[in-house]
Amino acid sequence: MGKITEEEELKIVALREAGMSWAKLAAESGYARSTCQAVVKRMSGKPPPPPPPDLTPKPVEARVLKAYPNPRLIGIYFGERSDPEMAKCVVRPNFNYRPNSIIRVIECEYEPGLYRIA
């Protein structure tokens, strides 16, 4: 087919907004699927959707409180030592972290209150 008229473009947009699939829309209009997609994109006038928010956890600073009997865990705290918010942190076995040293940690997704070294 030749150049698409404005009337045909409006029909394509209306059919797509009504929920017609791209394949059916292309068959009914007589234009290629990619042409129909380009028409709908151009005619919709909507700006492209914003990129998805960055949901990756950001590292935070914590201080080492103490070692646990399990060699893969240490106690950490946030804020002041007098009123700490305490948590556990997974570390490499037999790697010593001195009390009160600052470490950067990321909260584990699968268990609240458990952190890992960043």
N, C-alpha and C positions, 0 to 999 in steps of 0.2 A: 504494500500500500504506500501511498505517497505521504505527504506532510499531514500531520495530525491537526485537525481543526480544534478550535477552543471548545466547541460543543462536545467533540469526542473526548477531549481531555477531562472535561467536567463529568462526563458519563463514567469514565474510568475511575476517577476519584470517588464518585458517589458509590459505585459498585464495590470498590475496595473498602470504603468506610462501612458499607453494609455487611462486610465480613466475607466477601468472596475471596477464594484462594487465588494466588498468583497464576496458577495453571489455568483455572477456569476463566479468569479475567482475560488472560492472553488469548484463549480460544474464542471467547465471546467477542472481544474487540477486534480480533484479526491482526493484532500487533504482537511483536515478540514480548516475552516476559520481561526482559531487561528494559524494553521501551516503556512498558506499563509501570515498572518500578521507578524509572526516571521521571515519568510524568507525575506520579503520586508524590514523589519526593519534592519535585519542583513546585507543585501546586499546593501542597499542604501548608507551606509557609511557616512551618514550625521550625524553631531552631533545633539543632541536633541535641540529643539528650546529654546532660552533663556526665562527665566521667564518674564511675562509681567511687564512693568514698574509700579512702585508704583505711582498711580495717586491720592492718597488721599492728600488733601491739608494739608500743614504743618502750625502749629500755628505760628503767628508772633506777635511781641510786638507792642502795640499801646498805646497811652496815651489818657485819657479821656479829652475831651474838654468842653462839657456842656451837660446838660439834655435837652431833647425836651419836648414839651407839652404832647406828647404821652408817657405814663409811660413805654412803652416797648422799647423805643429808646433812645440812647445817641449818642452824636457826639464824634467821635474819630479822632485822627490825627496821622500821621506817620512822623518821622523825626523831624526837629527843629520847635519850635513854631513860629519862625519868618517867615518861609516859609513852612507851613504845607500842606500835602496832606490829605484832609479831607474826611471822610466817615461816614456812620451811622452804628450803631451796635445794634442788638437786644439783650435785656437783660430781666431778670425776673422783673415783675412789682414791684414797690415799694422797690427795692433793690438799695440802694444809692452807687454811685460810685463817689468818690471825684475828682474834677478837677485836672489834671496833674498826677493822679495815673496811674501806668502801669498795663495794662491788656493784656492777650494773646487772640488773636482772630483768627478765620478762616473765609475766604471769603465764602459766600453762593453761591452754584452752580447756583441757579435759577435767581439771580439778581446781576449783577456786581455792585460793590460799596457798597454792604450791607454785613456786617460781623456778626458773632455770637461769643459768648464767648466760648473759647476752654475748 
